[in-house]
Amino acid sequence: MNSQLLVLASSSIFRSELLKRLQLPFEAMAPNVDETPLPNESARTTSVRLAQAKVRALAGNYPDALIIGSDQVALLDGRQLGKPITHDNAVKQLRAMRGKTTHFYTALALLNSKTGNMQIEVAENFVSLRDLSDTEIEGYLQKEQPYHCAGSAKTEGLGIALIDKMTGEDPNALIGLPMILLVQMLRRENVLLF
C-alpha cells in the first residue's frame, strides 16, 4: 500500500468533507492559481488546465505526496459560468439558467509528486433548473449566498430546491470532487481503502 502523504489542493470545506469520506489522513492547502479562462478556451479545457495547475502549484511544497486538484466549470448556451462572487452576478446567472440545462465539467487531477505521474479525468453532469421566479432566486440567494460556486447554487445545500433534474457520472462532482474517479486514481497509485 502506498504510504505517501495525501494532499488536497483546495481550501474548499466541501471538497474536504467529501475527501474525509474515504477515511484517509490528508492535508489541505489552497493553491495560488489564477482561475480566469483563457480566450477561446473550451469549458472542459479550462477545467482540466486549472485542476492540473492546482496540483502543480503545490508540488514544490510536497515533493513526496499524492496531490489532488479539482476544478469545475459550468457551460450554458456555449458560455462559461464561473463563480459569481457578487450577489448581482449570481442573480444574472440564475436568471439565465432558469428553465434550462447547464453542463458542468469537473476535472480531477492526481499528481504523484515523487514520480511525476499525473492522472487527469473529467466528470460531466447536467443540471436542469426549474423555471424560477425572480422572488425564488432572490430568496435562495439571501439564504445560501453561494457566491463562490460555479453556477450560483449549492446542490449539497438548499440549491437542490432549484433543480428540476440532474444527470451525470458522479453526483459528488457537482459538489466539487468526483469521488468515483478519485477512488479509481488512488487505486492506480496503490492506495487501498480496505
Secondary structure as UniProt FT lines:
FT   STRAND          5..8
FT   HELIX           13..20
FT   TURN            21..22
FT   STRAND          27..28
FT   TURN            39..40
FT   HELIX           43..59
FT   TURN            60..61
FT   TURN            63..64
FT   STRAND          65..76
FT   TURN            77..78
FT   STRAND          79..81
FT   HELIX           87..97
FT   TURN            98..99
FT   STRAND          101..112
FT   TURN            113..115
FT   STRAND          118..129
FT   HELIX           134..144
FT   TURN            147..148
FT   TURN            150..151
FT   TURN            155..157
FT   HELIX           158..162
FT   STRAND          163..168
FT   HELIX           171..175
FT   HELIX           179..188
FT   TURN            189..190
//
